[in-house]
Amino acid sequence: MLNEEGRVMIAPLVKAFGVSEVSIRKDLAVLEERKLLVRVKGGAIAMRQSAEQDDLSITHKQKLHAHEKALLGKYAASLIKENETIILDSGTTMMELARNLDAFQNLTIITNSLDIALILNRYERFNVIVLGGSIRIISHSTVGMLAEMGLKNFYCDKLFLGVDSANTRDGLSTPNIEEASLNQAMIASAREVVAVFDSSKIGRRSFAHIADLSKVNTIITDSNAPEEFRSFVRNAGIDLHIIDI
């Protein structure tokens, strides 16, 4: 259940397995000792997953937490200003952002996502730049030296970054090394970094490190985010936006 959802809550577990709340709490404690999860108020979140589990196809990811992603993408779009130059990372949450740009007339948008580029092309009024490189079939996005070299030519107002995993100790991470390297280049090219991810990503750690949370200016996540994570982010001086789902 943790691998599929990223989070489990005590009350549904009691009902599902027909055992007491005390038993569930003991089981969660054992799993936490094995570093398979992190206990939070009312349940637990996944601490880490293997690269194979994390690196799901774009088609599969679209089915996970679709409601949360739609709300997060719409809200993230509201932080954009007319005439800005922005970078859109690949991923399903960023696709939702791309679908919510009707209010704008003039934007320059750089992306490594082929799916996002096609969505942006429908507006017929934005300056869309697609980064070259090798195509990752699983994510329909480009990575590699050519993509990173392309970013060195640009200075952008905002980067909207979608990540697979985020936790207070290890920061942001992703299953793929090349994707992590490109994300680092995106961060270097942007004046402001906005990380957008649903709460199922919190507490997890993937194979390849992207950046510490200190590199992020703004985080947008949903109202299921653990209070421990919220407090850490606020204390670190990061602008936190919580979207009620």
Secondary structure, 3 states (H helix, E strand, C coil): CHHHHCEEEHHHHHHHHCCCHHHHHHHHHHHHHCCCEEEECCEEEECCCCHHHHCCCHHHHCCCCHHHHHHHHHHHHCCCCCCCEEEECCCHHHHHHHCCCCCCCCCEEEECEHHHHHHHHCCCCCEEEECCCEEECCCCEEECHHHHHHHCCCCEEEEEECCCEEECCCEEEECCHHHHHHHHHHHHHEEEEEEECCHHHECCCCCEEEECHHHCCEEEEECCCCHHHHHHHHHCCCEEEEECC
